[in-house]
Amino acid sequence: LYPKHIVVDEAQDYSPFQFFVLKDILKSDSMTILGDISQGIYSYRGTNDWTEINDRIFDGKANILDLSKSYRTTMEIMEKGNDVIDKIRDRIHTKLAEPVIREGDPVTVTKQEEKQLATTITNRINELVQQDKRTNIAVITKTLQEAKDLYKKITKQGIDAILISDKSKEYNGGVSIIPSYLVKGLEFDSVILSDAGKEQYGNNELDAKLLYVAITRAMHTLDIYYTKERTELLNERKKEKNLRADSELEER
């Protein structure tokens, strides 16, 4: 017996070939496919264009619906995420997310001396816990090695934190140190990006998506630090240009 309908989640990580095989094996083209192109962080597979999937796999007969509203983050956090993803919109087919009207604290982007970074992050964590009563905090690094190094430094300064790696089996909240490629699907009261420098996040598709995912994990507050030169992905986008691009994508 074959299923009558198939639901595929995180579908941006599936390639056209995988959709073809899935359709062929299950003997069904009745599917609900859910995915966010902006969160496709696996550069060696996945898709950047739902129209291509529709044309190549479903003979152009599928309906494509854009669900653009973002309910997780504040307006300020979502705007910063959109600043990032806008830098690669000429390479991927996606619309910017539209935040619901929920205002919050401004996003901070601060340069910090490398030798003082761990202390600054420790102080910010203490402030979030004691003043803002945030209990679910993520410190997001670019790589696992950065996460390991930072974990050692801030735990020595008294922070009760856990290190999350690809070998971790559970997540119980609290303060977490986690690399960017493991945060997809998670959400936190507060997010601290440890080093959003140009060396860590270049102006390319993969780094932009990783940074976007990291930013949009935050529900209430977002603090971004960098130690050398800030990544240009964080530069504010031109709103007028962005509106025209959205209109053109809608017409297509």
C-alpha positions as CSV (number, residue, x, y, z in Angstrom):
1,L,0.0,0.0,0.0
2,Y,1.3,3.5,-0.9
3,P,0.4,6.7,0.9
4,K,-2.2,8.9,-0.7
5,H,-0.5,12.1,0.4
6,I,3.0,13.0,1.5
7,V,4.2,15.9,3.7
8,V,7.8,17.0,3.3
9,D,9.2,19.4,5.9
10,E,12.5,21.3,5.6
11,A,12.1,20.7,1.9
12,Q,14.7,23.4,0.9
13,D,17.3,20.8,1.8
14,Y,16.0,18.4,-0.9
15,S,17.4,18.4,-4.4
16,P,15.3,18.0,-7.5
17,F,16.7,14.4,-7.9
18,Q,15.5,13.5,-4.3
19,F,12.0,14.8,-5.1
20,F,12.0,12.8,-8.3
21,V,13.0,9.6,-6.4
22,L,10.5,10.2,-3.7
23,K,7.7,10.7,-6.2
24,D,8.8,7.6,-8.1
25,I,9.2,5.3,-5.1
26,L,6.0,6.3,-3.4
27,K,4.0,6.3,-6.6
28,S,2.4,9.6,-5.7
29,D,2.7,13.3,-6.8
30,S,0.2,14.4,-4.1
31,M,2.5,16.3,-1.7
32,T,2.6,19.2,0.7
33,I,6.2,20.6,0.5
34,L,7.2,23.0,3.2
35,G,10.5,24.9,3.2
36,D,12.3,28.2,3.5
37,I,14.9,28.9,0.8
38,S,16.6,31.3,3.0
39,Q,17.4,28.5,5.5
40,G,18.9,26.1,3.0
41,I,22.3,25.8,4.7
42,Y,23.6,22.7,2.9
43,S,25.3,24.1,-0.2
44,Y,26.0,20.7,-1.7
45,R,22.3,19.9,-2.0
46,G,18.9,21.4,-1.8
47,T,17.1,23.9,-4.0
48,N,17.0,27.7,-4.4
49,D,13.9,27.8,-6.6
50,W,10.4,26.2,-6.0
51,T,9.4,27.1,-9.5
52,E,12.2,24.8,-10.8
53,I,10.9,21.9,-8.6
54,N,7.4,22.5,-9.8
55,D,8.4,22.5,-13.5
56,R,10.9,19.6,-13.4
57,I,9.1,17.3,-11.0
58,F,5.4,18.2,-11.1
59,D,5.1,19.4,-14.7
60,G,4.2,22.9,-13.6
61,K,0.9,21.7,-12.0
62,A,1.7,22.3,-8.4
63,N,0.4,25.4,-6.5
64,I,3.1,27.6,-4.9
65,L,2.0,29.6,-1.9
66,D,4.2,32.2,-0.1
67,L,3.8,32.2,3.7
68,S,5.8,35.3,4.5
69,K,4.7,36.2,8.0
70,S,7.2,35.7,10.8
71,Y,5.8,35.2,14.3
72,R,8.9,34.2,16.2
73,T,11.0,37.4,16.3
74,T,10.5,41.0,17.0
75,M,10.4,43.5,14.1
76,E,13.9,44.7,14.9
77,I,15.4,41.2,14.8
78,M,13.6,40.2,11.6
79,E,14.7,43.4,9.9
80,K,18.3,42.6,10.7
81,G,17.8,39.1,9.3
82,N,16.3,40.6,6.2
83,D,19.3,42.9,5.8
84,V,21.5,39.7,5.6
85,I,19.4,37.7,3.2
86,D,18.8,40.6,0.9
87,K,22.5,40.5,0.0
88,I,22.0,37.2,-1.9
89,R,18.5,37.6,-3.3
90,D,20.0,37.9,-6.8
91,R,21.1,34.3,-6.4
92,I,18.1,32.7,-4.7
93,H,14.4,33.0,-5.4
94,T,12.8,34.1,-2.1
95,K,10.8,36.9,-0.6
96,L,11.8,38.7,2.6
97,A,9.9,37.7,5.7
98,E,7.3,40.1,7.1
99,P,7.4,40.4,10.9
100,V,4.2,40.7,12.8
101,I,3.8,44.0,14.7
102,R,5.8,43.2,17.8
103,E,8.4,45.8,18.8
104,G,11.3,44.9,21.0
105,D,14.8,46.0,22.1
106,P,17.1,47.3,19.4
107,V,19.6,44.8,17.9
108,T,23.1,45.7,19.0
109,V,26.1,45.3,16.8
110,T,29.3,46.0,18.7
111,K,33.0,45.8,18.0
112,Q,34.9,44.1,20.7
113,E,38.6,43.4,21.4
114,E,39.2,39.6,20.9
115,K,40.8,39.2,24.3
116,Q,37.8,40.8,26.0
117,L,35.1,39.0,24.0
118,A,34.5,36.2,26.4
119,T,34.2,38.6,29.4
120,T,31.9,40.8,27.4
121,I,29.6,37.9,26.6
122,T,29.8,36.7,30.2
123,N,28.6,40.1,31.4
124,R,25.8,40.2,28.9
125,I,24.6,36.7,29.9
126,N,24.5,37.8,33.5
127,E,22.6,40.9,32.6
128,L,20.0,39.0,30.6
129,V,19.5,36.5,33.4
130,Q,19.4,38.9,36.3
131,Q,17.7,42.0,34.8
132,D,15.6,40.7,31.9
133,K,14.9,37.3,33.5
134,R,15.9,35.4,30.3
135,T,16.4,31.7,31.0
136,N,16.8,30.4,27.5
137,I,19.9,32.0,26.0
138,A,22.1,30.9,23.0
139,V,25.6,32.0,22.3
140,I,26.0,31.1,18.6
141,T,29.5,30.7,17.0
142,K,30.4,30.1,13.4
143,T,32.2,26.7,14.0
144,L,32.3,24.0,16.6
145,Q,35.9,24.8,17.5
146,E,34.9,28.4,18.3
147,A,32.1,27.1,20.4
148,K,34.5,24.8,22.4
149,D,37.0,27.6,22.9
150,L,34.3,30.1,24.1
151,Y,32.7,27.4,26.3
152,K,35.9,27.0,28.2
153,K,36.4,30.7,28.7
154,I,32.9,31.6,29.9
155,T,32.5,28.6,32.2
156,K,35.7,29.6,33.9
157,Q,34.1,32.9,34.6
158,G,31.2,31.3,36.4
159,I,28.6,30.8,33.6
160,D,26.6,27.6,34.0
161,A,26.4,26.7,30.3
162,I,26.2,23.6,28.1
163,L,28.1,23.0,24.9
164,I,25.9,21.7,22.0
165,S,27.6,19.6,19.3
166,D,26.4,17.2,16.6
167,K,26.8,14.5,19.3
168,S,24.4,16.1,21.8
169,K,21.3,14.0,22.4
170,E,19.0,16.5,24.2
171,Y,18.4,20.2,24.8
172,N,17.1,21.4,28.2
173,G,17.3,25.1,27.9
174,G,19.5,27.4,30.0
175,V,22.6,28.9,28.5
176,S,23.9,27.1,25.4
177,I,27.0,27.5,23.3
178,I,26.3,26.2,19.8
179,P,27.7,26.5,16.3
180,S,25.6,28.1,13.7
181,Y,25.0,25.1,11.5
182,L,23.2,23.3,14.4
183,V,20.6,26.0,15.4
184,K,18.1,25.5,12.6
185,G,14.8,24.6,14.0
186,L,15.6,25.9,17.5
187,E,14.5,29.2,19.2
188,F,15.7,31.1,22.2
189,D,14.6,34.0,24.3
190,S,18.0,35.7,23.6
191,V,20.7,35.2,21.1
192,I,24.3,36.4,21.3
193,L,26.4,36.1,18.1
194,S,30.0,35.8,19.3
195,D,31.9,37.0,16.2
196,A,30.1,38.2,13.1
197,G,33.3,39.3,11.4
198,K,34.1,39.4,7.8
199,E,36.5,36.4,8.2
200,Q,33.7,34.3,9.7
201,Y,30.8,35.4,7.4
202,G,31.8,36.3,3.9
203,N,29.5,37.8,1.3
204,N,28.4,34.4,-0.2
205,E,25.3,32.3,-0.2
206,L,26.2,29.8,2.5
207,D,27.5,32.3,5.0
208,A,24.5,34.6,4.5
209,K,22.1,31.7,5.1
210,L,24.0,30.6,8.2
211,L,24.0,34.1,9.6
212,Y,20.3,34.6,8.7
213,V,19.4,31.3,10.5
214,A,21.4,32.3,13.6
215,I,19.8,35.8,13.8
216,T,16.3,34.5,13.4
217,R,16.6,32.0,16.3
218,A,16.1,35.0,18.7
219,M,12.6,35.7,20.0
220,H,13.2,38.8,22.1
221,T,16.8,40.1,22.1
222,L,19.8,39.9,19.8
223,D,23.4,41.0,20.5
224,I,26.0,40.8,17.8
225,Y,29.7,41.1,18.4
226,Y,32.7,41.2,16.0
227,T,36.4,41.5,16.7
228,K,38.0,42.7,13.5
229,E,36.1,43.9,10.5
230,R,32.3,43.5,10.6
231,T,30.8,41.4,7.9
232,E,29.1,43.4,5.1
233,L,26.2,41.1,5.3
234,L,25.0,43.1,8.3
235,N,24.9,46.4,6.4
236,E,21.4,47.9,6.2
237,R,19.6,47.2,2.9
238,K,18.0,49.9,0.7
239,K,14.4,49.6,1.5
240,E,13.1,51.2,-1.7
241,K,15.1,48.7,-3.8
242,N,13.9,45.9,-1.7
243,L,10.2,46.8,-2.2
244,R,10.7,46.8,-6.0
245,A,12.4,43.4,-5.8
246,D,9.4,42.0,-3.8
247,S,7.0,43.4,-6.4
248,E,8.9,41.9,-9.3
249,L,9.1,38.5,-7.6
250,E,5.4,38.6,-6.9
251,E,4.6,39.3,-10.5
252,R,6.8,36.4,-11.6
